[in-house]
Amino acid sequence: MTSPEPYRVPMSSPDLTETEREAVAAVLRTPNLSMGYEIGAFEAAVSHFTGSKHAIGVSSGTAGLHLCVRAASIQDGDLVITTPFSFVASANVLLFERAVPIFVDVDPATGNIDPTLVQQAVEDLLAGGVRRQRWLPRRGVHSQAELKAILPVDIFGQPADLDPIVQTARRHGLKVIEDACEALGAAYKRRLAGSLGDYGVFAFYPNKQITTGEGGLIVTNDDEAAALMRALRNQGRAPGDTWLQHTHLGYNYRLNELSAALGRVQMGRLDELLARRQEVAGWYAERLAEIPGVDAPQVLAYTTRMSWFVYVVRFSPGIDRAAVARGLEAMRIPARPYFLPIHLQPYMVKRFGYQEGDFPVTEDLGRRGLALPFSGVMSQAQVELVCQALHAALTA
Ligand SMILES: Cc1ncc(COP(=O)(O)O)c(C=O)c1O
C-alpha cells in the first residue's frame, strides 16, 4: 500500500522542548506512574494561575465536564442551556447523565452563545406553557423537567460573554459550568477564562494551547464540589476509603504522572506559548486582509486576552467552502470545516428530533467556517504558503 501524500504544513503541532522530554523521562525513572508528585504540582500550577481554590487534573476535557455535571447534581431529565456551536463533548456530557441540552443560538461575530437569548430561554423555561415549549426539542423531554444549569463554551479561545450569563444564572439559582477547553489563558474583562462560573474545565489534547497528550483539568472555588469530583475521578473513593472501598459510583478519570509532568512544564511556558500563537494569528490576519471573500476571526473588546486555539476563517456567502477545501487538499494543505452543528449530529436528531433551520446562526457559521493549519510553531513562511494556496483555491 502506498501512503497518502504528506501535507506540506501540519494541521496542528505541539510546542515541546527538551525540558518537557526530560520531565517525562524523569517520571519513567520512578515507580510512580500514577497518583504521584506530578499531578499535585500540575494542579498547583493551574490553580495558582487561575486564582481558583481547587484544580483537579483528569484524563480528558470530556471527563472534566462530566464530573462538573455530576457535581452540579444534574440528573435524569434535567434541562441545561448550552450552545449547538461547539465540539460535541460539551453537550454529550449532559446525555451521559440523561439530562437534556437546551440549545440556544450564538452571536454571529464570535460563535459564542448569545447571552440575551440565554436570558430569554431561562425566563421562558421557568414561565412554563407555550413560552417554555418554544425552547424545548421536538421530543425527548419530560413535561416536568427542571432547568438546572447553563453550560457556555469559550469557543476557539475567545471567552463567551459571561457577565450577563452568570447574572442570569444567579438570579434563578442555576449553576454555571464554563467549558474553557479551548481557552486556557484567555481573559474576559481581565478575568481568566475557566474562573468565571461555578466550575471551569480546560483540555490538553495535542492541538491545544498546552498539551498533556490527553488530559483535562477542572477549576472551582467550591470545596464540597471539589471533594466530590476528586472522589469521582478516582473510582468514587472518598477520603478515608481504602483502595477497595467506594463511597460513590465513580470513574477512572485520573491523569497519569507522565501527562501531568508534561502539563506542569507546559504550564510554566504558557505565556510564551500564547505569545507565539498570537504572533501566528497576527500573520494570518495581515495576509488574509488581502484575500477577498474570506474573513479573519473577530476578537471582541471584552476579550482582553485571546488564547488562540484554532484559526477558523469565514467565507463570504456564495463561496463554495467544500470546493475551496478540495482545492487546498489538492495543494496538500489540510483544512477542516468547523463546526458541524451539534443539534444536527445523527444521534441528536434521532433522540430530540432537531431539524435544519432550528439554529440558523449556528448553521450559517457551520457552513462558512474553515479551520486553517495553526500552531505556535508555525513559521511566517508556512502561513504564507497556506494563504497563497487559499487565494489560489478561491480564484480557481
Ligand atoms: C469545546 C470543547 N469541549 C470539550 C472538549 C473535550 O476535550 P477532550 O478532547 O480532552 O475530551 C473539547 C476538545 O477538543 C472542546 O474543544
The ligand as an SDF file (V2000), in Angstrom:
LIG
                    3D

 16 16  0  0  0  0  0  0  0  0999 V2000
  -15.2070   22.9810   23.4860 C   0  0  0  0  0  0  0  0  0  0  0  0
  -14.6430   21.6580   23.8690 C   0  0  0  0  0  0  0  0  0  0  0  0
  -15.2020   20.9840   24.8720 N   0  0  0  0  0  0  0  0  0  0  0  0
  -14.7310   19.7910   25.2690 C   0  0  0  0  0  0  0  0  0  0  0  0
  -13.6490   19.2060   24.6580 C   0  0  0  0  0  0  0  0  0  0  0  0
  -13.2320   17.8410   25.0960 C   0  0  0  0  0  0  0  0  0  0  0  0
  -11.9120   17.7190   25.4490 O   0  0  0  0  0  0  0  0  0  0  0  0
  -11.1760   16.2980   25.3060 P   0  0  0  0  0  0  0  0  0  0  0  0
  -10.9490   16.0700   23.8490 O   0  0  0  0  0  0  0  0  0  0  0  0
   -9.9070   16.4870   26.0710 O   0  0  0  0  0  0  0  0  0  0  0  0
  -12.0510   15.2770   25.9170 O   0  0  0  0  0  0  0  0  0  0  0  0
  -13.0240   19.8630   23.6060 C   0  0  0  0  0  0  0  0  0  0  0  0
  -11.8720   19.2440   22.9510 C   0  0  0  0  0  0  0  0  0  0  0  0
  -11.4700   19.4490   21.8820 O   0  0  0  0  0  0  0  0  0  0  0  0
  -13.5340   21.1150   23.1820 C   0  0  0  0  0  0  0  0  0  0  0  0
  -12.9950   21.7760   22.1550 O   0  0  0  0  0  0  0  0  0  0  0  0
  1  2  1  0
  2  3  1  0
  2 15  2  0
  3  4  2  0
  4  5  1  0
  5  6  1  0
  5 12  2  0
  6  7  1  0
  7  8  1  0
  8  9  2  0
  8 10  1  0
  8 11  1  0
 12 13  1  0
 12 15  1  0
 13 14  2  0
 15 16  1  0
M  END
$$$$
